Amino acid sequence: MISDIIIAYNDDLNEESKHFFESCADSVRQKAVESSLKYHNLDSTKLFHSEVERAISEINSNFIFSAFSHGAKSALFNHQSEEYVSVTTNNFIFGGSIVYTFACECGCDLRNHFVDLGVASFWGYKENVSICPHVEEFVTCATEGLAALLEGKTIQESLNQMKAMYDNSILSLKNSSHVLEAAFLLDNKEALTVYGADELNISIL
């Protein structure tokens, strides 16, 4: 059973998406507490591949690694544009665990590399993602799949719940004349990619 979650996020003072990344991390942290999981914070002062490796080395079982930062097809980046997770640095230490990301394009090469190396589940996006930092729906949609997983739901149930949250949020924004924000959320939803056995949940990992 998974009992640990790592929460990596870019809260650097010069990061223009600081509020969004922090809000996602706060949401996940609260869900972790409610689910009695031990959480490990990796804020911008620790967002380096050596710190990721250190945090994982202190966990004695499978875990969830969640990340809210900038990314590209083959890596996640910190505020200094340095890779803290990538296909060439520390990807080999995630086998058997769940990797949940909100970052541009990391659902491409990074996802495929993780799958080849045996991650239990990977959540990410195949295209660039959009952020409206002060629109609550963006945080809710970005974290909904992980929230469902922490509640003990299966991969398939969590994905369904996340897609439903996207759909409901898109409709709500449209109905309140926030058409551009709704379009951004729709793009994010369509870029979402998830790998993992449908029946998997954190209790059986």
N, C-alpha and C positions, 0 to 999 in steps of 0.2 A: 504493500500500500504506500502511495506517495504521502509523505508528511512534510516535505520542504518545497518552498517556492522561492526562486531568485527573481527579484524585480529590478531590472536594469532600465535606467531612464536618463535622458539628457536634460538636466535642470540648470545648465550653465547660465549665468547671468546674461550672457551675450546671445543666447539662443532665442530666436524669434518665436519659436514654438514651445518655449519653456512652460508656459501655463498649461498647454494641452498635454505635454508629456508628463508633467507633474500630476495633473488631474487623473490621467490614466493610472499612474502608479498609486495614487491615493485610493482610487476605487478598488484596485486589485488588492492592496494592502488590507483594506477593510474587509473584503470578501475572504481573504486568507484568515484573518482573525476570527471571523464568524464560523469558518470551517475548521478551526483549530489546527491550521497549518503553521509551521514555523517559517517566517519569511526572512529573507536576506536582502537588504537594500544595496544596490550598486548605483549610486547617483553619479553625477558627472565627475566627482573627485576620484571615483573608482572605476570609471568606464574605460578600462584598458584590458587587453586580452590576458595579461598576467593576473589581474584581479578576478576576472571571470574564472580562470583556472584555479586560483586559490579558493574561491568560494565553493566551487564544485568539489574540490579535493576534501573539503570538510564535511561533505554530505556522504553518508554511508549507504544510500539506497538510491533508487530512481527518484527523479525530481521534476519539477516544472521550471523551465526557464522562460520568463516573459521579458520582452524588450520593447521599449517605446523610444524610438530615436530615428535618425536618418539612416537610410540604407541604399544599397544598390543590388545588382543581380547576384553578386557573389559575396557580399559582406554587409555587416552592420557597422556604423561609424559613430564615433564620439564627437564631442564639440570641437576637437582639433583635427577632424577629418581622418583620424586614425582608425584602423579596423580593430574592433574589440571582439568580434566573432567573424570568421571568414572561412572560405574553403581551403585556405593555405596556412591558417594559424592553429586554432584550437577546436576545430569542428569534430575531432575524433573523440571528445570527452562527453558527448551528449547521448551516446547510445543507450537505448532502452527508456529514454525519458521523453517528456513533452516539451516542444519548443513552440512558443506562442509569440508572434511578433506583430507590431504595427509599424511598418517601415516600407519605404518605397522599394519595389521590385525584388525584394528578398525571396519572394515565392518562385524565383527562377532557378538559377544555378545553385544558390545556397540551399534551397529546398531539396533539390535533386541530390545534392551531395549528402545532406543529412539523411535522406531516405536510404541512399546506398549504404550508409554507415550504421543503419539500424535504429534510428529514432522511432519511438512508438507512435508519435504524432507530430505533425508540423502544421502550423497555422501561419499564413502570410498572404502577401499580395503580389500579383504578377506584373502589375503596372505601377506607375507613380500614384501615390495616394494624396488626397486633398485633406486639408485641415482648416477648420474655422474655429480658432482657439476658444472663443467665448460662446460657442453654440453647444449646449450640453449634449445634444443628440450625437455629436461626433465622438465624444468620450464614451457615451453609453454603448454605441454601436461597436466601437473599437474593442471594448472589453467584455461584451456580452457573452461571447463564446467561452471565454475563460471563466467568467462568473458561473456559467452553467456547469462547466467541468468541476469547479470547486464545490458545487452543490451535489456532486456525485453522479451527474448525468453522463450518458455515454457520448462518444464522439458524434454519432449521428444526431442524437437528441440535442446536443449542444450546438451543432451546426444549424439545425432547424430553428432553434431558439434565436440564434444570432441573425439568421436571414429574416425571421419574422420581425425582429427588432429593427433591422434595416428598413423593411417594408413599412412598418408602422411609423417610423421616424420620417421617412421620405414623404409619406402621405400627410403627416402632421405638418411638416414644413411647407408643403405645397398649399395646404388649406389655410395656412397663416401667411401666404404670399411671400414665403422665402424660397422662391423658385430656384435661384442659383445654388443655394445651400443644398436643396433637395437633389439637384442634378449632381453635385459633388458627391453626396452620399451614395447615389445610385452608381456612379463610377467606381466608388470604393467597393461596393457590394459585388459588382460584376468582376472586379479584379481579385476578389478573395479566392484563395486556394487552400484546401485542407487535405492532409494525408493522415490516415490512421484507420484501423479496423473499426467498423461501425459500432460494434458492441463494447469497445474498450472504455473503461472508466478508471478513475484514479484509485479505486479500491482494489483493482486486480493487477495493477502494475507492480 
